[in-house]
Amino acid sequence: MAQRGPVWEKVEYLLARLVATAVTAFEVEQNQRTARLIGRGLHHFDKRHRARAEHNIRTSFPDWPEDRVARCATQSVQHLVQLAFETLHTPRVLTDDTWPSRVNMVGLGPAVDVLNSDEPVILLTGHLGNWEVAEHL
């Protein structure tokens, strides 16, 4: 891939910031509908990735009928766009004041004790929600 110059990098950054600003100007629920629509459109027009996704799904679930394979591939792209939109909203939605009402954490007592100790620790968790939220807590 060819190297892009600093001017192009600034243009890309500006475009990304404009998209992020446009997305976060609307409420999360409206953006979820918009994200599904964009995901459906991306899936429809991006034939190469659609074919790859459908091939992978067919390989993983050989007994699925074609309509289910196609639906799963479409929904996966929709979910990816929704995830991107949610990630853009996270800093606004999860603040020091609001996160307790939006995040439900149970059974963390032993983990909190270990994290508060002076010992080095690696914490492994299950994927139970949007992992992107962890950095905001």
C-alpha positions in Angstrom: 0.0 0.0 0.0 1.3 3.4 -0.9 2.2 5.8 1.8 -0.1 8.8 2.2 1.2 12.2 3.0 0.4 14.3 6.1 -2.2 16.4 4.2 -4.2 13.3 3.3 -4.0 12.0 6.9 -5.4 15.3 8.1 -8.2 15.1 5.6 -9.0 11.6 6.7 -9.0 12.6 10.3 -11.3 15.6 9.6 -13.7 13.4 7.7 -13.7 10.9 10.6 -14.4 13.6 13.1 -17.2 15.0 10.9 -18.8 11.6 10.8 -18.4 11.1 14.5 -20.0 14.5 15.2 -22.9 13.8 12.8 -23.5 10.4 14.4 -23.4 11.7 18.0 -25.7 14.6 17.2 -28.6 12.1 17.2 -29.9 9.9 20.0 -28.6 6.3 20.4 -31.9 4.7 19.4 -32.2 6.7 16.2 -28.6 5.8 15.4 -29.2 2.1 15.9 -31.9 2.2 13.2 -29.6 4.2 10.9 -26.7 1.9 11.6 -28.8 -1.1 10.6 -29.8 0.6 7.4 -26.2 1.5 6.6 -25.1 -2.0 7.4 -27.7 -3.4 5.0 -26.5 -1.1 2.3 -22.8 -1.9 2.8 -23.6 -5.6 2.8 -25.6 -5.2 -0.4 -23.0 -3.2 -2.4 -19.8 -4.8 -1.1 -20.0 -8.1 -3.1 -16.5 -9.3 -2.2 -17.0 -9.2 1.5 -20.6 -10.4 1.2 -19.4 -13.5 -0.7 -16.7 -14.1 1.9 -19.1 -13.8 4.8 -21.6 -16.1 3.2 -18.9 -18.6 2.4 -17.7 -18.6 6.0 -21.2 -19.0 7.4 -22.0 -21.8 5.0 -18.7 -23.5 6.0 -19.6 -23.2 9.7 -23.2 -24.1 9.3 -23.5 -26.4 6.3 -27.1 -27.4 7.2 -28.4 -23.8 7.1 -30.6 -22.9 4.2 -29.4 -20.1 1.9 -31.9 -17.6 3.2 -30.6 -18.1 6.7 -27.0 -17.8 5.6 -27.8 -14.5 3.8 -29.8 -13.1 6.7 -26.9 -13.9 9.1 -24.4 -12.3 6.8 -26.5 -9.2 6.6 -27.1 -9.0 10.3 -23.4 -9.3 11.0 -22.6 -6.2 9.0 -25.5 -4.4 10.6 -24.1 -5.3 14.0 -20.6 -4.1 13.1 -22.0 -0.7 12.1 -24.2 -0.5 15.2 -21.1 -1.3 17.3 -19.2 1.5 15.7 -22.0 3.9 16.4 -22.3 2.7 20.0 -18.6 3.2 20.5 -18.9 6.8 19.3 -21.7 7.4 21.8 -20.0 5.7 24.8 -18.1 8.7 26.2 -21.3 10.8 26.2 -23.6 8.0 27.5 -21.2 6.6 30.2 -20.0 9.3 32.5 -18.9 9.2 36.1 -22.5 10.0 37.1 -24.4 7.8 34.7 -22.6 4.5 34.4 -24.1 2.9 37.6 -27.5 3.2 36.1 -26.4 1.8 32.7 -24.0 -1.0 33.6 -25.0 -4.0 35.7 -22.0 -5.7 37.3 -22.5 -8.6 39.7 -20.2 -10.9 41.6 -17.1 -8.7 41.2 -16.1 -8.7 44.9 -13.2 -11.1 44.6 -12.0 -9.4 41.4 -12.1 -5.9 42.9 -10.2 -7.2 45.9 -7.4 -8.5 43.7 -7.4 -5.4 41.5 -7.1 -3.2 44.7 -4.1 -5.2 46.0 -0.5 -4.1 45.5 0.3 -7.2 43.5 0.5 -7.4 39.7 -2.7 -8.9 38.2 -4.1 -10.0 34.9 -7.9 -10.0 34.9 -9.7 -12.3 32.4 -13.4 -11.9 31.8 -16.1 -13.3 29.6 -17.4 -11.4 26.7 -20.7 -10.3 28.2 -21.6 -7.1 26.5 -19.7 -4.3 24.7 -16.0 -4.7 25.7 -15.4 -1.2 24.5 -17.2 0.1 27.6 -14.5 -1.2 30.0 -12.2 1.7 29.3 -14.8 4.2 30.4 -15.5 2.6 33.8 
